[in-house]
Amino acid sequence: MPNARESGQATVELVALLPVLALAGLAVWQAVLAGQAVWLAGAAARSAARAAAIGADPALAARRALTPALERDLHVRVRDGGEVRVVISVPAVLGGGRLTTVSSTAGFPPQT
């Protein structure tokens, strides 16, 4: 049985641990967003390369492969030989800004 000096010790420890748990949760969520951005950048680049190969709009095809949060800062560059480079911003969990950018390149020979 705890004595009077230890009463509430578990509550104090929990309150001290809550900010650490919150920061860990935010870090995990940021890692998930970054992973999604990398994955979808690849999908957008492949979609844009296919569109460029048949003469369609590669930027529109890339936008359709992305979520609305990721398509805001989309940059699509078509290079010679059917290669397309897509650059998107990784949104920050806090602050609503951007954390960094990720890019992906895909190529598809022009179809005649």
C-alpha positions in Angstrom: 0.0 0.0 0.0 1.5 3.4 -1.0 2.2 5.9 1.6 1.1 9.5 1.6 4.3 10.8 0.0 3.8 8.6 -3.1 0.2 9.5 -3.6 -0.3 10.9 -7.1 3.1 9.8 -8.4 1.7 7.9 -11.4 -0.3 11.0 -12.4 2.7 13.2 -12.3 4.7 10.7 -14.4 1.9 10.5 -16.9 1.6 14.3 -17.2 5.4 14.5 -17.7 5.3 11.8 -20.4 2.4 13.3 -22.5 4.5 15.9 -24.4 7.0 13.2 -25.3 4.2 11.0 -26.6 2.7 13.9 -28.6 6.0 14.7 -30.2 6.5 11.0 -31.1 3.1 10.9 -32.6 3.8 14.0 -34.7 7.1 12.6 -35.9 5.4 9.3 -37.0 2.7 11.2 -38.8 5.3 13.4 -40.6 7.1 10.3 -41.7 3.8 8.8 -43.1 3.2 12.0 -45.0 6.7 12.0 -46.4 6.4 8.4 -47.5 3.1 9.1 -49.2 4.6 12.0 -51.0 7.5 9.9 -52.3 5.2 7.1 -53.4 2.7 9.4 -55.1 5.5 11.4 -56.8 6.6 8.1 -58.6 3.0 7.4 -59.6 2.5 11.0 -60.9 5.8 10.8 -62.9 4.7 7.5 -64.5 1.3 8.9 -65.3 2.7 12.1 -66.7 5.2 10.1 -68.9 2.4 8.0 -70.3 0.4 11.1 -71.1 3.4 12.8 -72.7 4.0 9.7 -74.8 0.6 9.9 -76.4 0.5 13.7 -76.8 -1.8 14.4 -73.8 -1.1 17.0 -71.1 1.4 15.5 -68.7 0.8 18.1 -65.9 -2.9 17.2 -65.9 -2.1 13.5 -65.7 0.3 14.1 -62.8 -2.3 16.2 -60.9 -4.9 13.4 -61.2 -2.4 11.0 -59.6 -1.9 13.2 -56.5 -4.0 14.2 -53.5 -5.2 17.8 -53.3 -2.6 18.6 -50.6 0.3 17.4 -52.7 -0.7 18.9 -56.0 -0.5 22.5 -54.8 3.3 22.9 -55.5 3.5 20.5 -58.4 6.2 21.1 -61.1 6.3 18.9 -64.2 9.1 19.1 -66.7 9.1 17.1 -69.9 12.6 16.3 -71.3 13.8 14.9 -74.6 13.2 11.3 -75.2 9.9 11.0 -73.4 11.3 11.5 -69.9 9.2 13.4 -67.4 10.4 14.8 -64.0 7.8 15.6 -61.3 8.6 17.6 -58.2 6.2 18.0 -55.3 6.3 19.5 -51.8 6.0 17.4 -48.6 3.5 19.3 -46.4 4.5 19.9 -42.8 2.3 18.4 -40.1 2.5 21.6 -38.0 2.3 25.1 -39.5 0.8 24.3 -42.8 4.0 25.0 -44.7 6.2 22.6 -46.6 8.9 20.5 -45.1 10.9 19.6 -48.2 10.4 18.6 -51.8 10.6 15.2 -53.5 11.0 14.4 -57.1 10.6 11.4 -59.4 11.5 10.8 -63.0 9.9 8.4 -65.4 10.3 7.7 -69.1 8.1 6.3 -71.7 9.0 6.4 -75.4 6.8 8.5 -77.6 4.1 6.5 -79.3 3.5 7.0 -83.0 
